Amino acid sequence: MAPRILLARHGQTQWSLSGKHTGRTDIPLLDEGRRGAKLLGERLQRTPWSALPDAEVRTSPLVRAKETCELAGFGDRATDWDALLEWDYGSYEGMTPAEIKAGRLDWLIWRDGVPEGESRAQITARADEVVQWARSADRDVLIFAHGHILRTIAARWLGEDIFFGSRIRLDPTSLSTLGWAYGAPALERWNDTGHLA
């Protein structure tokens, strides 16, 4: 099993800044997002990570995740992986939660999913694929991806339904670590943005 799974959410984009659901639309980083990615990379160069010399690195193929990975200094080691794509928001792509709730007051993506997009079962299956891969690794893994897929991966790492993802916020350019406690899957670090201060 992997000693650690480090999860890096991509840097700030115009749509993440405005709260729009950004699934498969390929939105670039803002200057703030680029700065955050460089700061994340500087942090990962220091103790206790020491540049993660033996870690296997994977990234979503979308530009905001790939550029974060590259600016953090891991682009030459990273493999693109479609399993790390963000949730396909279907007809809710580009909409804010407030806009969606104007038509469906009680809507919650973690419970209700999205019309014409990826189902809860589909994103669960992708997250399970990532968890299975990470647990079969014999070294640390570092993943660059997106808010909802990373929250789903964390939920599935813990053996929870993806609804658990509704309870764990994840900010742009944050660093999280999934690991083990007493032999059971655990959250070691979550939504850490100390490098941005």
PyMOL commands that set and color helices and strands:
alter all, ss='L'
color gray80, all
select helices_A, chain A and resi 14-18+31-45+63-71+75-77+82-84+90-92+97-103+109-112+120-136+147-157+162-167+194-196
alter helices_A, ss='H'
color red, helices_A
select strands_A, chain A and resi 5-9+56-59+78-80+141-145+175-181+184-192
alter strands_A, ss='S'
color yellow, strands_A
deselect
rebuild
show_as cartoon
